[in-house]
């Protein structure tokens, strides 16, 4: 397997308006093909990919990533909010660790699955796709993960409990509310034995 550095993966432009999503997808596919003889593709799921992957995984494993953590700190102006009343979605931010799932797509299915996966995760090329080493009980795997830079305009920065309460109470987009999304993620993780206590504390704001 070709070793792929997690840093500078795609030479990503800091000017997000200059990013070419299709070029980024082609680069990811090139790097996947370079990983060995007929490699499968592993994808790291840390939020909605846990409970709504939208593609059949040949194998699913519990996994932990070090160096990134799950955080409800990404603005959503369409799916879970609007421009007038922004909502939130999860991002994988630098620092800490994250428990989630890795989902294996067989080699022969990757080319067919990738367009849908990319359209779902990268309708706007805001995420930084990275290859992250994931620890599983069956051994480490290198998985594609959609991470977020704190330099991204979609990063919220620090949010107060009052701001979370307001967003949980009012933000709703084409796929439903931020609160429903956060609760579905918490429940989906818990169904796999992953208890996200930080998310549990955030959800308490909805009841305050």
PyMOL commands that set and color helices and strands:
alter all, ss='L'
color gray80, all
select helices_A, chain A and resi 16-18+21-33+48-51+107-121+161-170+178-191+197-204
alter helices_A, ss='H'
color red, helices_A
select strands_A, chain A and resi 41-45+59-76+87-105+128-135+141-147+172-173+176-177
alter strands_A, ss='S'
color yellow, strands_A
deselect
rebuild
show_as cartoon
